[in-house]
Amino acid sequence: SSVDIDDQSISSYLDIGNTRIQWGLVNVPSEGQEIINLPVAFANTNYVIIGTAAETNEGYAYALIPSTTTSFIADRSNDGGNVATDMSFVAIGIKP
């Protein structure tokens, strides 16, 4: 059997069967929480987000929390960083 692949990489997402993979580069403020909008919706909020600071030699910590089907929260409340930083992320979940 074959699996459908919908390559929307120009829009920063890809569907493989019922799985949706999204990615992006976003700016996160120096401290506190920032709502990050996803390129497209997931079916529900049971998705996984992985993120890392885009700058080299930066040890910033992020808590990444799904909040809606179209956004997540990047929380830097406890990392002690005092500058905004770019973060690359990948989110994986079920497509609608």
N, C-alpha and C positions, 0 to 999 in steps of 0.2 A: 504494500500500500504506500501511497505517496503522501507527503506532508506539504500543505500549501505554505508558500513563503511570500509575504507581501513586503517588499523592500521599499521602505519610505525613508531611506537614510538621508535624503535631502531635507527631510523634516525631523530628523534626529530620532527616528524610531524604526523598529523592524518587528514584524509579526511572523512567528514560526508556529504553524498550527494554531493552538489556542493561547500560546505564550507571547507576551509583548515585552520587548526590550527597548528601553528608552535611555538616552544619554544627553549630557549637556555640560556646559561650562558656565558657572554663575558666580556672581560676586556676593560674598557673605560679609556683613558688617563686623566691626571689631569685637563686639560682645553682644550677647543677647540672642534673640531668636529672629529668624528671617523666613518668611514664607516663600518657597521656591515653586514656581509653576512648571508643571510637566508639559512636554510638547503636545501630548494627547492624553485622553482618559484611560484609566484601567477599569476593569469590571467592578472592582471593590477596593477596599483599603488594605487588603492582605497582600501587599507587595513588599519587596525587599529593596533597600537602597544602599549602595556602597559609594562612598565619596572619599576624596583625598585632596589635600591642598595642591594647587597647580604649580605653585612656586617651589623651586628647589630649596632645600635646607630650611623648610618651614615645618615646625612640629605642631601645628594647630590641631585641636581635637574637635570633632563635630559629633553631636548626637543627631541622627537623621531619623525623623519620625513621620510615618505616613499620616496625613491629616484629612485629606479628601481623595477622591479618585483622580483629581487633576493637580494636586499639590502636596508638598511635604514641608516639614519644618526642619531647618538647619539650626541647631541650637549650639551656640558657643558660649553659653553662660558661665561655664566653669573652666575654660582653658587658659584664662589669664592673658590672652592676646590683646594687644591694644591697637592693632591696625586691621583694616579690612583686607580680605584675601580672596583670591579666586579659588573655586573648588570645582573639580571635575567629578561628575557622578554618573552612575549607571543604576537604573531601576528595572527590576524584573517582576512581572506579575501576569495576571490573566487578562486577555483582551476582552472588551465588551461583546 
